[in-house]
């Protein structure tokens, strides 16, 4: 499951539990709606309660989705608690134009400050 919301000028995407393919369709639609009028909006990707994709094709679509939107935004802050989330942030960054940075779960305020900084 996921939710997409705004926190001022920051687009907040929360991934909760196990991600299924239909969640990615929903995510793409919601993000498209939010980015239409605000090209370059920074994204906070909250993965603190994310358990992973339900299968390999979903994981591949998730990667493609991140790289697609990574070219439409300037910065992506990833909040996570697991080593594989940190590694995934590092591995995706060469495939996007966005600056990406990983933050620990207790660093959400730091992540928001980084996203809002010029």
Buried (B, 14 or more C-beta within 10 A) or exposed (E): EBEBEEEEEBBBBBBBEBBBEEBBEBBBEBBEEBBEEEEEBBBBBBBBEBEBBBEEEBBEBBBEBBBEBBEBBBBBBBBBEBEEBBEBBEEBBEBBEBBBBBBEEEBBEBBBEBBEEE
